Amino acid sequence: MARFIASFAWRDLRASGRYLWVFWACLMLGVTLIAGSGGMFRQVSDGLLADTRALFGGDLEVETRTPLPEEVLSWMRERGEVSLLIELRTMMLAGGQPQLVELQSVDERYPLYGEVELSPAISVADAVAGHGGTFGAAIDPVLAARLNLGIGDRVEIGGLSLQVRALIKRQPDRGLSADWRGPPVLIASEALDASGLVQPGSRLEYEYRVKVAGGAAEWRDALAAAFPDADFEVHTFANRSRRMDEVLGQVASGLLLIGFSALFVGGLGVFNSVRAYLDAKLATIAMLRSLGLRESRLAGVYLCQILLLAGSASLAGALAGGALAYAGTAIVAQRLPLAPEAARLFAPASAAWLFGMLTALTFALPAIGRALSVTPAALFRGIDTSIMDTPLRWWRRTALCAALLVALLLAALPQPLFGLGFVVTTLLLLALLEGIVRLIRTGAHRIADHPRLSGRFALKLAVANLRQRGAPVRVTLLSLGAALTVLVASTLVTAALLKTVADTIPKHAPALVFYDVSAPQVEELRDIAGSAKSLRSLEIAPLVLGRLSHVNGESLRESADSGRALESRDEHKLTHRLGNIDRVAVERGRWWPHDYDGPPLVAMEDWESDQIGLKVGDHLRFNVMGKPVDARLAAIYGQRRIETRFWFEGIFSDGVLDPFITRYVGTAYLDHDEAIAIETRLARAMPNVVTVRTERILREARSMLGRAAAGLGVVSGVSLLASLLVLVSVVATSRARQVYDATVLHTLGARVAVIRSSLTIEYALIALLVSVFAIVLGGVIAFALLEYRLKLEAPGVWWTGALVAVLVSAVSLGAGARHMLKRLRLEPAALLRAGG
C-alpha cells in the first residue's frame, strides 16, 4: 500500500503542471528568508561578541588592590583561562624629563582576545622580554613623540632601565577606555618585580582577565557565592562600557525582531502555497472519492506529496538562504571581525529546513482535512469552497504540529520570552485582522446596494468581490495585512536603532579630558587651556571616590541579593551638580533648585540604580574616605551619548562633598590638531595631571557601532527583499480562483476592459486598507517595543514605516494583479477546463 501511495503521489505531482511551481517557489522563498536571516543573525551576533570581548580584554575582569589568594585563583583557573595585568601609576624618566605613565605588567597569556598591534610588527612577548639583562617596553606613540623617543632608546622606571622596543599602534582592551592614569607603557611581569616599585603601600591594581566557556553573569554570581567575604570587584563589558553595551543590546533585539518577522512572513508564504495547491486539486479529490478511493489513502497521497514538496523546497531554500547569509557576511566582514564560514551556517540552515517541514505540515493538515471533506456530488453541482470545513480530528493533528513548531522557534532563539511575546502578538494581530475582514464584508454588503453605484458596473463588481464569502479578500488581507504590519514595525525599530547608533557618538565632543587636577592647579590649568585659539569651552568639576554602603538602613554588603552585595564593592565617582559636566538627563524624579540649601540630596546613574533596585525617595549612605555621608535619592539620571566623559555614578547637592574634595576633573572643547600641543604643555607644567585625547576612543566607538549598524542594515535589507518576494507569491496564489470567476464573467458577456477596471479598483481598495492598517498598528507595536523594551526615542523615523507599507503593498499587489491580468488573455474555454 505504501508503494501504491508513493507511486500515485509522484504521478499526480508530475501531472500538476503549473500548480506545482507556485507551491514550491513560495515554500522555497519562505525557507530562504528564514535561513538567510537566521544565518546572518548568527554571524553578526558572533562578530559583535568577538568585538566586545577584544575591547574588554576578556569575558570578565576581577579587580583588586592586592594579589588574589591562591584558593580564589585556583577556583578561577578551574573554571576559565586567567591572564593577569598589573597596573601602576608612576613616573618615567626620559633624558632627565619626568612623565606620569601607567605601567602595565603583562603575562604570557595577554591579551586573551584580540591582538595588540605594535610598530615594528613584533609580538608583545618579544617587545617586553629580557635580552642580555635588559628588559624591553612598548610605549604610547604620542608619549614617544612628546619625549622625542625612538626605537632602541632608554627610559628609567623605578630602579630599572628599559629599552623602547615598540610603539603601541592599537591596544584593543583600551579601545573604549580613557587613559585616566596616564599613557600606557607595557612591560613584562618580571620587569615589574625587578623595578623595586612593588613595595608595601604601593597602589597597584591587579586585573585578572578571565575567558569562560559559559555565561559571564553566571560565572560572576558563582564567584561571589563561593567567596562572599572577598573584597574584590568583578566587571563585565556591560559594567565597563555601559552605553556601548546598551546600544549593542538594542541592536541584538532589533536583529531578533527582524528574524521573527522573517519567520512569520515565511510561514505565510508556506500557508498560502499549500492552500492554493490543494484548492486546485479539489476536483481531482472528488473524482477519486467517487471512484471508491478511501479517505485514509487519499490523505496518505497528499501528505506524501506535501512531504516531498516541502522536503525539496525546504532543502533548496536552506541552501539558498545559507548562500545569501554567506554573501551578506562577506559584505559585513569588511567592518566586523569575522570571516564567512560555511560550517557556522549549518545550524541555522538545518533549523530553517525543519521549520519549513513543520510549517508545511501545520498549514497543510487543516487544508488536507478541508479538501477531503469535498463530496463526489460536487462534481455535478460545482465546488463551493465557502461551505467546506475542516474536521475536528485534523485540527488536533494541526495543534500538535503547531506546538512542535512553536517549541522549535523558542528553543532556537536566544531570548525565548521575546519570541513568546512575538507569537502572542501575532495571534492577536491575526484575530484583529479577522474582525476587520468581517467589518469589510458587512460594509461592502451595504455599499453594494447603494443607489449611487447604479450604472457603475466596474465599481459595483469590485465592491461585490469584497463581500463574497468565497472571495480571496480574506486570505489577502490576513496574509498581506499581518505581514505588512510586522514589516512596518520591524522597519521602524531598525530605523530607530540606526538613528540611535548615529546619535550615540556626537559630532561635537570634548577633545581633551583632564584627570587628577589638584585644587592649587585649577587656575594654571585654565590659563594653559585658555591659550588655545580654538578653545570653545572649558569645564571643571570636583571628583570624589566613595562606595554606597546602605540603602534605607540595609547594609548592601550583608544583603542576601548577590547583585546588591557585588555593588557594595564598586567604587563610585561622585561630584557636585555644577554645570552638569556629563550632560546627563533626569529620567525619574527631578533636579533640586540651583539655590537649594537643605538636607543632602543625591542623584544616581540609572545603571547603578537599576542594579541595586533604587527608587526615588530612598535614603542612601555612602562611605567616603572612611566617613559616612547620608543623602536622600532625589533623581535618577542617564547619559545617552558616548563622549568619553566621566560617567559619574552619583551627583550630590552643593556643599555635601566639600570636606572630601582634593582633586578635580575637566573637559576642553577645541580642535583635535591643537589638543596635542595643549596636552604637551600641560604634561611639562603639571606632570601629575593626566590628559586624555578623546580622538582614539571616539574612533573606536564609532568603528564598533558602525559595524553593528552595518550588520543590522544588511540583515534588514536581505529580510525585506526576501519578504517582498514571498508576498508577491502570496498575492499571486491567493487570487488564482479569481481568474476563473473573471473568465466566467467574460464568457457571459462582460468586457475584459470592465473586468480589469473592477480588479484595479478592488486591488487599490485592498492596498489602501492594508497600508493604513499596517501603518497604524505597526506604528503602535514599534512604539511599544521602543518605549518599553528598547528604551529608545525615535523622532523623525516614522515616515520610514509609511514608505515601506505603501511600497510593499503596491509592489506585491501590483505584481499579483499583473500576473492575473496576463492570465485573462487566455481563451475562455481553456480557462474553464483548467478551473473546472
C-alpha positions in Angstrom: 0.0 0.0 0.0 2.8 2.4 0.8 4.3 1.8 -2.6 0.9 2.5 -4.3 0.5 5.7 -2.3 4.1 6.9 -3.1 3.7 6.0 -6.8 0.3 7.6 -7.1 1.5 10.7 -5.3 4.5 11.1 -7.6 2.5 10.6 -10.8 0.0 13.2 -9.6 2.7 15.6 -8.8 4.2 15.2 -12.3 0.8 16.0 -13.8 0.2 19.1 -11.6 1.9 21.3 -14.1 1.5 25.0 -13.4 0.3 24.5 -9.8 3.5 22.7 -8.7 5.9 25.6 -9.2 3.7 28.0 -7.2 3.8 25.9 -4.1 7.4 25.0 -4.5 8.5 28.6 -5.1 6.6 30.1 -2.2 7.9 27.4 0.2 11.4 27.8 -1.1 11.3 31.6 -0.7 9.9 31.3 2.8 12.7 28.9 4.0 15.3 31.0 2.1 14.1 34.0 4.2 14.4 32.1 7.4 17.8 30.5 6.6 19.2 33.8 5.3 18.1 35.9 8.2 19.0 33.2 10.8 22.4 32.7 9.3 23.1 36.5 9.1 21.9 36.9 12.7 24.2 34.1 13.9 27.2 35.5 12.1 26.7 39.2 13.0 25.9 38.3 16.7 29.1 36.2 16.9 31.1 39.1 15.3 29.7 41.6 17.8 30.5 39.3 20.7 34.1 38.9 19.5 34.3 42.7 19.2 33.2 43.3 22.8 35.5 40.6 24.1 38.5 42.1 22.4 37.6 45.6 23.6 37.2 44.4 27.1 40.1 42.0 27.2 38.2 39.0 28.3 34.7 37.8 29.3 35.2 39.2 32.9 37.6 41.1 34.9 38.4 40.6 38.6 40.0 43.8 40.0 41.7 44.1 43.4 44.4 46.2 45.1 46.3 43.1 46.4 47.0 39.7 44.8 44.2 37.3 45.0 44.5 34.4 47.5 45.6 31.1 46.0 42.3 29.5 46.7 40.5 32.1 44.7 42.9 31.8 41.8 42.6 28.0 41.8 38.8 28.4 41.7 39.1 30.8 38.7 41.6 28.7 36.8 39.5 25.6 37.2 36.6 27.4 35.5 38.3 29.5 32.9 41.6 30.8 31.4 43.1 33.6 33.5 45.5 36.4 32.5 47.0 38.9 35.0 47.5 42.6 34.1 49.1 44.7 36.9 48.7 48.4 36.6 50.7 51.0 38.5 50.7 54.8 38.1 54.3 56.0 38.3 56.8 58.4 36.9 59.0 57.6 33.9 62.3 59.4 33.2 63.4 60.0 29.6 66.5 62.2 29.2 66.0 63.5 32.7 62.5 64.6 31.9 59.7 63.1 34.2 56.4 61.9 32.8 53.4 60.4 34.5 52.6 57.0 32.9 50.5 53.9 33.6 52.8 51.0 33.9 51.2 47.8 32.7 52.8 44.4 33.5 51.6 41.7 31.2 51.9 37.9 31.3 52.4 35.4 28.5 48.6 35.0 28.0 47.9 38.7 27.4 45.7 39.5 25.6 43.1 36.8 25.9 41.1 38.2 23.0 42.3 40.3 20.0 45.8 41.3 19.2 48.0 44.2 20.3 49.4 46.0 17.2 52.9 47.2 17.6 55.4 49.2 15.4 57.6 47.5 14.4 55.3 44.5 13.9 56.6 42.2 16.7 54.7 40.3 19.4 54.1 41.7 22.9 56.2 38.9 24.3 59.2 39.9 22.2 58.7 43.6 22.9 58.9 43.2 26.7 61.2 40.2 27.1 64.6 40.5 28.8 67.6 40.2 26.4 71.1 40.4 27.7 69.9 41.6 31.1 67.8 44.4 29.7 64.0 44.3 29.6 62.1 45.9 26.9 59.0 48.2 26.8 56.3 49.2 24.4 55.1 52.8 24.8 52.3 55.1 23.6 53.3 56.8 20.3 52.2 60.3 21.5 54.3 59.9 24.6 57.2 58.9 22.4 56.7 62.0 20.2 56.4 64.2 23.3 59.6 63.0 24.8 61.4 62.6 21.5 61.9 58.8 22.0 62.7 56.3 19.3 63.1 52.6 19.0 66.2 51.5 21.0 66.2 54.5 23.3 66.4 54.0 27.1 63.9 55.1 29.8 64.0 54.7 33.5 61.2 53.5 35.7 61.9 52.9 39.4 65.3 51.3 39.7 65.1 49.8 36.2 66.4 50.9 32.8 64.2 49.8 30.0 64.8 49.7 26.2 62.0 51.1 24.0 61.4 48.3 21.5 58.0 49.1 20.1 55.3 51.8 19.8 51.7 50.8 20.6 49.6 51.3 17.5 46.5 49.7 18.9 45.7 48.1 22.2 42.2 46.6 21.8 41.4 46.3 25.5 41.9 50.1 25.8 39.9 51.0 22.8 36.9 52.2 24.8 38.7 53.2 28.0 40.3 56.5 28.7 43.9 56.7 29.8 42.8 58.1 33.2 46.0 57.0 34.9 48.4 58.2 32.1 49.7 56.9 28.7 50.4 53.1 28.8 53.8 51.5 29.0 53.8 47.7 28.6 56.5 45.7 30.4 57.0 42.1 31.5 55.8 40.9 34.9 59.5 40.0 35.7 60.5 43.6 34.9 57.9 45.0 37.4 59.4 42.7 40.1 62.9 44.0 39.3 61.9 47.6 39.3 61.6 47.9 43.0 58.2 49.6 42.7 56.3 46.7 44.3 56.6 47.7 48.0 54.2 48.0 51.0 52.0 51.0 50.3 52.3 50.9 46.5 49.0 51.5 44.8 48.9 48.6 42.4 45.8 47.4 40.7 45.6 43.7 39.9 43.3 43.0 36.9 42.6 39.3 36.3 41.0 38.9 32.9 39.1 35.7 32.5 37.9 33.8 29.5 35.0 31.5 30.2 33.1 28.9 28.2 29.6 29.8 29.6 27.8 33.0 30.5 29.8 35.8 32.1 27.0 36.8 34.5 26.5 33.2 35.8 30.3 32.9 36.3 30.3 36.2 38.3 27.5 35.1 40.5 29.1 31.8 41.2 32.4 33.5 42.2 30.5 35.9 44.6 28.7 32.9 46.1 31.9 30.9 46.6 33.7 33.9 48.3 31.1 36.1 49.8 33.5 38.0 52.1 36.2 38.7 49.5 37.0 42.3 48.8 37.4 42.4 45.0 35.3 43.9 42.2 34.0 41.8 39.3 33.3 43.6 36.0 31.9 42.6 32.6 31.8 44.5 29.3 28.4 45.8 30.4 30.0 47.4 33.5 32.9 48.9 31.8 31.2 50.2 28.6 27.7 50.7 29.7 26.4 52.8 26.9 28.1 50.7 24.3 26.6 47.6 25.9 23.2 49.1 25.9 23.3 50.1 22.3 24.6 46.7 21.2 21.9 45.0 23.2 19.3 47.2 21.4 20.9 46.2 18.1 20.7 42.5 19.1 17.0 42.9 19.9 16.5 44.6 16.6 18.1 41.6 14.8 15.8 39.3 16.8 12.8 41.3 15.7 13.9 41.0 12.0 14.4 37.3 12.5 10.9 36.9 13.9 9.4 38.9 11.0 11.3 36.6 8.6 9.8 33.5 10.3 6.3 34.9 10.2 6.4 36.1 6.6 8.0 32.8 5.5 5.2 30.9 7.3 2.5 32.9 5.5 4.2 32.0 2.2 4.0 28.3 3.1 0.4 28.6 4.2 -0.9 30.3 1.1 1.1 28.0 -1.3 -0.3 24.8 0.4 -3.8 26.1 0.4 -3.6 27.2 -3.3 -2.1 23.9 -4.3 -4.8 21.8 -2.6 -7.6 24.1 -3.8 -6.5 23.3 -7.3 -6.8 19.5 -6.5 -10.4 19.6 -5.2 -11.9 18.3 -8.4 -9.4 15.5 -8.6 -10.1 14.5 -4.9 -13.9 14.5 -5.6 -13.3 12.3 -8.6 -11.1 9.8 -6.8 -13.6 9.6 -4.0 -16.4 8.8 -6.5 -14.2 6.0 -7.8 -14.0 4.5 -4.3 -10.6 5.6 -3.0 -10.9 5.7 0.8 -10.2 8.9 2.7 -7.2 7.5 4.6 -5.5 6.6 1.3 -6.2 10.0 -0.2 -4.8 11.6 3.0 -1.7 9.5 2.6 -1.3 10.5 -1.1 -1.5 14.2 -0.3 0.6 14.0 2.8 3.2 12.2 0.8 3.1 15.0 -1.8 3.4 17.7 0.8 6.4 16.0 2.4 8.1 15.5 -1.0 7.4 19.2 -1.9 8.3 20.5 1.5 11.5 18.4 1.7 12.8 19.5 -1.7 11.7 23.1 -1.4 13.0 23.4 2.2 16.3 21.9 1.2 16.7 24.3 -1.7 15.6 27.2 0.5 18.1 26.3 3.2 20.9 26.1 0.7 19.9 29.4 -1.0 19.4 31.1 2.4 22.8 29.8 3.5 24.4 31.2 0.4 22.6 34.5 0.9 23.8 34.7 4.5 27.4 33.8 3.4 27.4 36.6 0.8 25.9 39.0 3.3 28.5 38.0 5.9 31.3 38.6 3.3 30.0 42.2 3.0 29.7 42.8 6.7 33.1 41.2 7.3 34.7 44.3 5.8 33.6 46.0 9.1 33.1 43.2 11.6 36.0 41.0 12.9 34.6 37.8 11.3 35.1 35.7 8.3 32.4 33.9 6.4 32.3 30.3 7.5 30.0 27.8 5.9 30.2 25.5 8.9 28.7 28.2 11.1 25.7 28.4 8.8 24.8 24.7 9.1 22.8 25.1 12.4 20.5 28.0 11.1 20.1 26.3 7.7 19.1 23.0 9.4 16.7 24.8 11.7 15.2 26.6 8.6 14.7 23.2 6.8 13.0 21.7 9.9 10.9 24.9 10.2 9.8 24.6 6.6 8.8 21.0 7.1 6.8 21.7 10.3 5.2 24.8 8.8 4.2 22.9 5.7 2.6 20.2 7.9 1.0 22.7 10.2 -0.7 24.6 7.4 -1.2 21.6 5.2 -3.1 19.4 7.7 -6.2 21.6 8.0 -6.1 22.2 4.2 -5.9 18.5 3.6 -8.8 17.8 6.0 -10.8 20.6 4.4 -10.0 19.3 0.9 -11.0 15.7 1.8 -14.4 16.9 3.0 -15.4 17.5 -0.6 -18.0 15.0 -1.8 -18.4 13.3 -5.2 -21.7 15.3 -5.6 -19.5 18.4 -6.0 -18.6 17.2 -9.5 -22.2 17.8 -10.6 -23.3 20.9 -8.6 -19.9 22.6 -8.6 -17.3 23.0 -5.9 -18.1 25.7 -3.4 -15.1 26.2 -1.1 -17.1 28.6 1.2 -19.1 25.8 2.7 -16.2 23.4 3.2 -14.9 22.9 6.7 -12.0 21.0 8.4 -13.0 18.1 10.7 -12.0 18.3 14.3 -9.5 15.4 14.1 -7.5 17.3 11.6 -7.4 20.3 13.9 -6.0 18.2 16.7 -3.2 17.0 14.4 -2.6 20.6 13.4 -2.4 21.7 17.0 0.3 19.1 17.7 2.4 20.3 14.7 1.9 23.9 15.7 3.1 23.1 19.3 6.2 21.5 17.9 6.7 24.5 15.6 6.5 27.0 18.5 8.8 24.8 20.6 11.4 24.8 17.8 11.1 28.6 17.5 11.5 29.2 21.2 14.4 26.7 21.5 16.3 28.3 18.6 16.1 31.8 20.0 18.5 33.4 22.4 15.6 35.2 24.1 12.6 32.8 24.3 10.4 35.2 26.3 10.8 37.8 23.5 9.9 35.1 21.0 6.8 34.1 23.0 5.7 37.7 23.1 6.1 37.9 19.4 3.9 34.7 18.9 1.2 36.1 21.2 1.3 39.5 19.4 1.0 37.7 16.1 -2.1 35.8 17.2 -3.7 38.9 18.4 -2.9 40.6 15.2 -4.5 37.8 13.1 -7.6 38.0 15.4 -7.8 41.7 14.8 -7.5 41.3 11.1 -10.2 38.6 11.1 -12.5 41.2 12.7 -11.6 43.8 10.1 -12.4 41.3 7.3 -15.9 40.8 8.7 -16.4 44.6 9.0 -15.3 45.0 5.4 -17.8 42.3 4.3 -20.6 44.0 6.2 -19.7 47.4 4.8 -19.3 46.1 1.3 -22.7 44.4 1.5 -24.4 47.7 2.4 -22.5 49.7 -0.1 -23.1 47.3 -3.0 -26.8 48.0 -3.0 -26.4 51.8 -2.7 -28.2 53.8 -5.4 -25.1 55.8 -6.2 -23.4 52.6 -7.6 -26.2 52.2 -10.1 -24.7 52.2 -13.6 -21.1 51.9 -12.3 -20.7 48.2 -13.1 -16.9 48.1 -12.6 -17.1 49.7 -9.1 -20.1 47.6 -8.1 -18.3 44.5 -9.2 -15.2 45.4 -7.2 -17.3 46.0 -4.0 -19.2 42.7 -4.6 -15.8 40.9 -4.7 -15.0 42.3 -1.3 -18.2 40.9 0.3 -18.3 37.4 -1.2 -17.7 34.7 1.3 -15.5 32.6 -1.0 -13.6 35.6 -2.4 -9.9 35.8 -1.8 -10.1 39.1 0.0 -9.9 37.4 3.4 -6.7 35.4 2.6 -5.2 38.5 1.0 -6.0 40.8 3.9 -4.9 38.3 6.6 -1.7 37.4 4.8 -0.7 40.8 3.4 -2.1 42.8 6.3 -0.3 40.8 9.0 3.0 40.6 7.1 2.9 44.3 6.3 2.2 45.2 9.9 5.2 43.2 11.0 7.4 44.7 8.3 6.4 48.2 9.3 7.1 47.6 13.0 10.5 46.0 12.1 11.4 48.9 9.8 10.6 51.5 12.4 12.6 49.7 15.0 15.5 49.3 12.6 15.4 53.0 11.6 15.3 54.0 15.3 18.3 51.8 16.1 20.3 53.1 13.2 19.5 56.7 14.3 20.4 55.9 17.8 23.8 54.4 16.7 24.4 57.6 14.6 23.5 59.9 17.5 25.3 57.9 20.2 28.7 59.4 19.1 28.1 63.2 18.9 29.7 65.3 16.3 31.0 67.8 18.9 32.7 66.1 21.8 35.5 67.3 24.1 38.9 67.0 22.5 40.7 66.8 25.9 39.7 65.3 29.3 41.7 66.2 32.4 42.0 63.9 35.4 43.6 64.3 38.8 43.9 68.1 38.9 44.7 69.2 42.4 43.0 72.3 43.8 46.0 74.6 43.5 46.4 73.6 39.8 42.9 74.6 38.7 43.8 78.2 37.8 47.0 77.2 36.0 45.0 74.6 34.0 42.6 77.4 33.0 45.4 79.6 31.8 47.1 76.9 29.7 43.9 75.6 28.1 42.8 79.2 27.5 45.8 79.8 25.4 44.3 77.6 22.7 42.9 79.7 19.9 40.2 77.1 19.1 39.1 76.6 22.7 35.3 76.8 22.7 34.5 75.7 26.3 36.4 74.6 29.4 34.5 72.8 32.2 35.9 71.7 35.6 34.2 69.6 38.3 35.3 68.0 41.6 35.9 64.3 41.8 35.4 62.3 45.0 35.6 58.5 45.3 33.2 56.5 47.6 31.2 53.4 48.0 27.4 53.0 48.5 27.1 51.0 51.7 23.5 51.2 52.9 20.0 51.6 51.3 17.2 52.5 53.7 19.3 51.3 56.6 20.1 47.9 55.0 23.7 47.0 54.5 24.5 46.1 50.9 27.5 44.0 51.9 25.3 41.8 54.1 22.4 41.6 51.6 21.1 38.2 50.5 20.8 39.6 47.0 24.1 38.8 45.2 23.6 41.8 42.9 23.5 44.2 45.8 26.4 42.5 47.5 28.5 42.9 44.4 27.6 46.5 44.0 28.8 47.3 47.6 32.3 46.5 46.4 32.3 49.0 43.5 34.0 52.4 43.9 31.8 55.2 42.6 32.8 58.5 41.1 30.9 61.3 42.9 30.7 65.0 42.2 28.5 68.1 42.6 25.9 69.2 40.1 27.7 72.4 38.9 27.3 72.8 35.2 26.2 69.2 34.5 29.6 68.4 33.0 28.4 64.9 31.9 25.4 66.3 30.1 23.1 63.9 31.9 19.3 63.9 31.7 16.9 63.1 34.6 14.7 60.1 33.9 13.0 59.7 37.3 12.5 62.3 39.9 13.8 65.8 39.4 16.7 68.0 40.0 16.8 70.3 43.1 16.8 74.1 42.5 20.2 75.7 41.9 19.8 77.7 45.1 18.9 74.6 47.2 20.1 74.9 50.8 18.6 71.9 52.7 19.3 68.3 53.8 21.8 66.4 51.5 20.3 65.2 48.2 21.8 62.9 45.6 21.1 61.8 42.1 22.2 58.4 40.9 23.0 57.0 37.5 20.3 54.8 36.1 22.6 51.8 35.6 23.7 51.7 39.2 20.2 52.4 40.5 18.6 49.6 38.5 21.3 47.2 39.5 20.6 47.8 43.2 16.8 48.4 42.8 16.9 52.0 44.0 13.8 54.2 43.9 13.4 58.0 44.2 13.0 58.8 47.8 15.3 56.1 49.2 17.7 57.1 51.9 21.3 56.2 51.0 24.6 56.1 52.9 28.0 56.4 51.2 31.4 55.6 52.6 33.7 58.4 51.6 37.3 58.4 52.9 36.1 56.2 55.8 33.3 58.5 56.8 29.5 58.1 56.3 27.7 60.5 54.1 23.9 60.3 54.2 21.6 61.7 51.5 18.1 61.2 50.0 17.8 60.0 46.5 16.1 62.8 44.6 16.6 61.8 41.0 17.8 59.0 38.7 19.6 60.2 35.5 21.0 58.6 32.4 23.6 59.5 29.7 22.6 58.8 26.2 25.8 59.5 24.4 29.4 58.4 24.4 31.6 61.5 24.8 34.4 59.9 26.9 33.4 62.0 29.9 33.4 60.7 33.4 30.3 58.7 33.9 29.7 59.9 37.5 27.7 57.4 39.4 26.5 60.0 41.9 25.8 63.8 41.8 25.3 65.5 45.2 23.7 68.8 46.1 26.3 71.6 46.6 28.4 71.6 49.7 27.9 67.9 50.7 31.2 66.7 49.3 33.2 69.9 50.1 35.1 68.3 53.1 36.4 65.5 50.8 37.4 67.4 47.6 41.1 67.2 46.9 41.1 66.9 43.1 39.2 67.9 40.0 38.4 66.7 36.5 37.6 68.7 33.4 36.9 68.8 29.7 38.1 71.1 26.9 36.3 71.6 23.6 38.9 72.6 21.0 40.2 71.3 17.6 42.0 68.0 17.8 45.1 69.3 16.0 45.6 71.9 18.7 44.8 69.4 21.5 48.2 67.6 21.2 50.1 70.9 21.8 48.0 71.8 24.8 48.4 68.2 26.2 52.2 68.6 25.8 52.3 71.9 27.6 50.2 70.5 30.5 52.5 67.5 30.8 55.5 69.7 31.2 53.9 72.2 33.6 51.9 69.7 35.6 53.3 66.1 35.2 50.8 64.7 37.7 47.8 65.7 35.7 46.6 63.1 33.3 45.3 64.4 30.0 43.3 62.2 27.7 42.7 62.8 24.0 39.3 61.5 23.0 40.0 61.1 19.4 41.1 57.4 19.7 38.2 56.4 22.0 35.6 58.1 19.8 37.2 56.5 16.7 37.0 53.0 18.3 33.4 53.7 19.4 32.3 54.9 16.0 34.0 52.0 14.3 32.3 49.4 16.6 28.8 51.0 16.4 29.3 51.4 12.6 30.0 47.7 12.4 26.8 47.0 14.4 24.8 49.3 12.1 26.3 47.7 9.0 25.2 44.2 10.2 21.8 45.4 11.2 21.4 47.2 7.8 22.4 44.1 5.7 20.2 41.7 7.7 17.2 44.0 7.5 17.8 44.6 3.8 18.0 40.9 3.0 14.9 40.2 5.0 12.9 43.0 3.4 13.8 41.8 -0.1 13.0 38.2 0.6 9.8 39.2 2.3 8.7 41.2 -0.7 9.3 38.1 -3.0 7.2 36.0 -0.6 4.4 38.5 -0.5 4.3 38.7 -4.3 3.9 35.0 -4.5 1.3 35.1 -1.7 -0.9 37.6 -3.6 -0.5 35.7 -6.9 -1.5 32.3 -5.4 -4.4 33.7 -3.3 -6.0 35.3 -6.4 -5.9 32.1 -8.6 -9.6 31.4 -8.1 -10.5 35.0 -9.1 -9.1 34.3 -12.6 -11.7 31.6 -13.0 -14.5 33.8 -11.8 -13.4 36.7 -14.1 -13.2 34.4 -17.1 -16.8 33.1 -16.4 -18.0 36.8 -16.4 -16.1 37.4 -19.6 -17.7 34.3 -21.2 -21.2 35.6 -20.1 -20.6 38.9 -21.9 -18.7 41.1 -19.6 -16.0 43.1 -21.4 -12.4 42.5 -20.5 -11.8 46.2 -20.0 -14.6 46.4 -17.4 -13.3 43.3 -15.6 -9.8 44.8 -15.5 -11.2 48.1 -14.2 -13.1 46.3 -11.4 -10.0 44.4 -10.5 -7.9 47.5 -10.4 -10.4 49.2 -8.1 -10.5 46.2 -5.9 -6.7 46.0 -5.6 -6.5 49.7 -5.0 -9.0 49.4 -2.1 -7.2 46.5 -0.6 -3.8 48.3 -0.9 -5.3 51.3 0.8 -6.8 49.3 3.6 -3.7 47.2 4.3 -1.4 50.2 4.1 -3.4 52.2 6.6 -3.8 49.2 8.9 -0.1 48.4 8.8 1.0 51.9 9.3 -1.3 52.5 12.3 -0.9 49.1 14.0 2.8 48.6 13.0 3.5 52.0 14.5 1.8 51.1 17.7 3.8 47.8 18.0 7.0 49.6 17.2 6.3 52.4 19.7 5.6 49.8 22.4 8.9 48.0 21.6 10.9 51.2 21.5 9.4 52.6 24.7 9.1 49.6 26.9 11.8 47.1 25.8 14.5 49.0 23.9 14.1 52.3 25.9 14.6 54.4 22.8 13.1 57.5 21.4 12.6 57.6 17.6 11.7 61.2 16.5 11.9 61.6 12.7 11.8 58.0 11.6 8.1 57.3 11.5 7.9 58.2 7.8 10.0 55.1 7.0 7.2 52.8 8.2 4.7 54.5 6.0 7.1 54.3 3.0 7.6 50.6 3.4 3.9 50.0 3.8 3.0 51.8 0.6 5.9 50.4 -1.4 5.5 46.8 -0.3 1.7 46.8 -0.7 1.9 48.5 -4.1 4.6 46.1 -5.4 3.1 42.9 -4.1 -0.5 43.7 -5.1 0.7 45.2 -8.4 2.7 42.2 -9.3 -0.2 39.9 -8.3 -2.6 41.9 -10.4 -0.2 41.9 -13.4 0.1 38.1 -13.1 -3.7 37.7 -13.0 -4.4 40.1 -15.9 -2.0 38.2 -18.1 -3.9 35.0 -17.5 -7.1 36.8 -18.6 -5.7 36.8 -22.1 -6.2 33.1 -22.4 -9.1 31.5 -24.3 -12.2 31.2 -22.1 -12.7 27.5 -23.0 -9.2 26.7 -21.9 -9.6 28.6 -18.6 -12.9 26.9 -17.9 -11.3 23.5 -18.5 -8.5 24.3 -16.1 -10.7 25.8 -13.5 -13.4 23.1 -13.6 
